[in-house]
Amino acid sequence: MDTRSKKWRAAVSFTAFFLGISLLLTSVPEALSLLTGGSWKRTSVADAFQEDYQNTRAFRDAVASYLEDFLTMAVGGNANYSEYSVSYNGEITSAVMEAAEVADAIGEYGSGGYHGWDDGYDFSVTISPPSSYGSSAQAAHDYFKEDKNVLYDIRYDGEQKYTNAEGTGLDGPNLKLPEGYNFLLWFDGSKVRVVKDGKELDIYGDGYYREGKDWYVPGYKNFTVDEEAARASVVIAAAKSPMLYVRGSYGNSSAERQNNRLYWLEQNLKERRDRYTGMAASCAAGVLLLAVWFLLRGDKRRADAAIARVTGRVWYEGKLLLLLAALAVFLAGPQDALRELTYMVREEYLDPWIFTYYAQELSRNGFSLLVIFWSAYLLINDWRHNPKPWKHSLTGKFCAAARASDLKLPLQRRMVRRFGAVLIAAAAFAASALALYAGFRVYNRDSLFAFLLLAGLLALLLWMLYRFARGNRETARDIGALVGQIAAVHAGGLTMPLDLPEDADLAAAAKDLNDIQRGMNEALEERMRSERMKVELIANVSHDIKTPLTSIISYVELLGQEEDLPEHVKDYIRILESKSQRLKTMVQDVFEVSKAASGQLPVTLEILDLGKLLRQTLADMAEQIDRSAVTVRAEIPEEPVMITADGQRLYRVFQNLVQNALQYSLDGSRVHVSLAADGTTAVASVKNTSREEIARNKDFTERFVRGDDARTDGGSGLGLSIARTFTEACGGRFSVETIADLFVVTVEFARQAAEEQAEQAGD
């Protein structure tokens, strides 16, 4: 698929999604309000789709209301003419005027009045009971009689009281209707008979009235009338096709519209039907468009990304303010519900119905809901496709600039500055709270502005506390990471740097530590490289020397076997043999040191008696000790001191140590060889007094290091190095200590447990 096709599919997918969601958001809430009982709860779906308005529940309720009012007019009771629907679309203003005129006419003779509500389609009037029957009933008759959509004849004790059907031929007892009227209701004092389109209807069923029955009229076994109402009779006829009746009263005002209740009822039903049909079509179109989007949802992602590139250039505050403004308009839409809710809060009581009413009113505000949805959608789309979209904002830039300025200060000043800001916010909040409390006490009144100000200051304080706590937590985390990195460097970890964010408080300290770590690592690598080169050179030279040295030793042995050589020649041969053997030993030592340095020194660990090993070493070197100019003193316990080590390697260790002491001790001095052991550790030491002054700050265990660089005794400088290497290879600790001219070498091993010693003794 080429780029142009991809763009086209992405545009189609997003357009289908946009239109589908928009249609559903503007249609579904109002449809739900209609179906669940919102502003049109007086008109059901079934009523709206009735072709004949007289087959609706709304018509039956209207006729029942007429009957109730006419019976009240007949008997002279307290009339309460309630809920007359008198408006339709643009007719609301005149309908309100008509309702006011009726209320005023009746109110002239009593304590009546009216109230109404305007939901955009209906305006209802409640007429309060009058104080006197005659004039109030006459006023109601004057109001009803001009509306010829309803003909009526009201009688009491057979005497006609009120009628607007003169000369029409309306006859209740004989169930006769004038031309143009197809519905008749006749109340004879006990029951009601209803004729529609020439057929009498059964309105009572089993004779008992139940809530929700079609007809709310007297005549049921459980719905009767009093004695006075039983003396009345009422005939009501309804027009098949209601008309709009207007009466010209130009002497007083312009033309006046009459009651027209059935006319507006039919018109409202038609309007409801059109609205239901339109909403159903909108919902169906929305679902169809969403189905198209679902099929092309993969292409919509490209459209979302393109939109995010555009919205990403807009300040984040602008998008957020758009969402908040739409939300505020949406929530503040039901002004009546808000005023009622505010009144309840002030009076300290709350009726749950207010929330139902508020939710129903909210559901009608489809446009604001649409703006809210798309504002939220743009924000979420920003979050999905733009990294940290809130960074592109005036607030973000201000915070970044403040943060950059803050980072220029020392850490201690930064922390003090942050805490100072929190203290200032807390002080401002406390002062405002005290001022508001004082105002409440003095003026004994509340203030919404003061409450909002206090709430805003509290929110600011909580936000600053959160920022302060989060900053301290991040700093504590960075300190922990820095301390851990220092410990890692101390332990030899030189390869893994500490990575902290650039805006972290300890970013500069972490960078300095990383530089130190990198420098140490480079120095260590350089040293190891040098050591490897040195070891490799020694190993290679030793290997190259070994072959000719073997030949030299062989030829020296052959020369020593000759018998007729002069004495001075034999002396030369003995010297050659001594020097070649010494050279052989040095080469072998170099090989072993090279193996140890490369980790290839073979070690066979076993449980052995360290005291026995020391005694054997001294015994084997007895001849050499006797020839020396020093005295050897041994302090070795008789009981076994068991350790785990390689016997051959450890024998070589103590051989080197004793030989070194014999060679470099002061003539006539003493060499002390001792072994001490406790429950866990065995410590062997060799102490001697040096013939020459001991150099300070020198590691005598390094390879080719000698106590006196000017010595010509032929020492290689490998004795102590081999001793340390072999000791550590066996798992022990090797240390050298110099006290003035006293030279002390210590070899330490972990002692075996008593059970293992007993097992070894048994073996």
Secondary structure, 3 states (H helix, E strand, C coil): CCHHHHHHHHHHHHHHHHHHHHHHHHHHHHHHHHHHCCCCCCCCHHHHCCCCHHHCHHHHHHHHHHHHHHHHHHHCCCCCCECCCCCCHHHHHHHHHHHHHHHHHHHCCCCCCCCCCECCCCECCECCCCCCHHHHHHHHHHHHCCCCCEEEEEEECCEEEEECCCCCCCECCCCECCCCEEEEEEECCCCEEEEECCEEECCCCCCCCCCCCCCCCCCECCECCCHHHHCEEEEEEEECCCCCCEECCCCCCCCEECCCHHHHHHHHHHHHHHHHHHHHHHHHHHHHHHHHHHHCHHHHHHHHHHHHHHHCCCCHHHHHHHHHHHHHHHHHCCHHHHHHHHHHHHCCCCCCHHHHHHHHHHHCCHHHHHHHHHHHHHHHHHHHHCCCHHHCCHHHHHHHHHHHHHHCCCHHHHHHHHHHHHHHHHHHHHHHHHHHHHHHHHHCCCCHHHHHHHHHHHHHHHHHHHHHHHHHHHHHHHHHHHHHHHHHHHCCCCCCCCCCCCCCCCHHHHHHHHHHHHHHHHHHHHHHHHHHHHHHHHHHHHHHHHHHHHHHHHHHHHHHCCCCCCHHHHHHHHHHHHHHHHHHHHHHHHHHHHHHHCCCCCCCCEEEEHHHHHHHHHHHCHHHHHHCCCEEEEECCCCCCEEEECHHHHHHHHHHHHHHHHHHECCCCEEEEEEEECCCEEEEEEEEEECCCCCCCCCCCCCCCCCCCCCCCCCCCCHHHHHHHHHHHCCCEEEEEEECCEEEEEEEEEECCHHHHHHHHHC
